[in-house]
Amino acid sequence: MCRRALGSPIEKLVIKMAAARVGQQVRHFSTSVVKPAALVKPPIQVYGLEGRYATALYSAASKQKKLDQVEKEMGRVATALKDPKMSAVVLNPHIKRAIKQKTVNDFLVKDKLSPITVNFVHLLAENGRLRQTQEVVAAFGRIMSAHRGEVLCSVTTAQPLDEANLTELKNALNGFLAKGEILKLETKTDPAILGGMIVSVGDKYIDMSTKAKIQKFTNIMKES
């Protein structure tokens, strides 16, 4: 992929960006770990079931000033649940919930995790949500990235970016960050977009792919 071809989408990106019951239980968890108080609002809002659990965990850990510790521990929990022996029990819909809870509790005790993490995983187990643990951990990770001032950015191109284009892209994106913010860039390739790029920065989504242009042109032709 030549530099000039990719330079155009980057320039367009610069222009466009410049212009541009479980709920109750989860809330109870976030306030019951410490003295009852209002929820600590996360730096970003994450939607869905996993978002509600992750927000409650952030609130509870924030109140005890153990965000970093809990993030690491939840990573260990997620890794443990990927283990074939544990997942065969915990993620098996035919095994009784009590057995799953005991299996998870044995791991928590053995690994000597903090009370916040232990209580939270117990909540997931009691609510039958252990299968959603990976999604919850990912949602919590997004909240923690925002907490650290990281701005998550995903860029998809038809072919891998070379070093020159990658540097040009990073410079363009860094130009839109506020003071103290850190760019966390993820690059992906998808030949199906044919050319150009798809950029997702925070809650912004910009599709400058060749595929999107063709689809737009096709729709215009159908309407005319």
Sequence and secondary structure as in RCSB ss.txt:
>XXXX:A:sequence
MCRRALGSPIEKLVIKMAAARVGQQVRHFSTSVVKPAALVKPPIQVYGLEGRYATALYSAASKQKKLDQVEKEMG
RVATALKDPKMSAVVLNPHIKRAIKQKTVNDFLVKDKLSPITVNFVHLLAENGRLRQTQEVVAAFGRIMSAHRGE
VLCSVTTAQPLDEANLTELKNALNGFLAKGEILKLETKTDPAILGGMIVSVGDKYIDMSTKAKIQKFTNIMKES
>XXXX:A:secstr
  HHHHHHHHHHHHHHHHH  HHHHHHHHHHHSSSS      SS   HHHHHHHHHHHHHHHHTT HHHHHHHHH
HHHHHHTSHHHHHHHT TTS HHHHHHHHHHHHHHHT  HHHHHHHHHHHHTT GGGHHHHHHHHHHHHHHHTTE
EEEEEEESS   HHHHHHHHHHHHTT  TT EEEEEEEE GGG SSEEEEETTEEEE  HHHHHHHHHHHHHH 
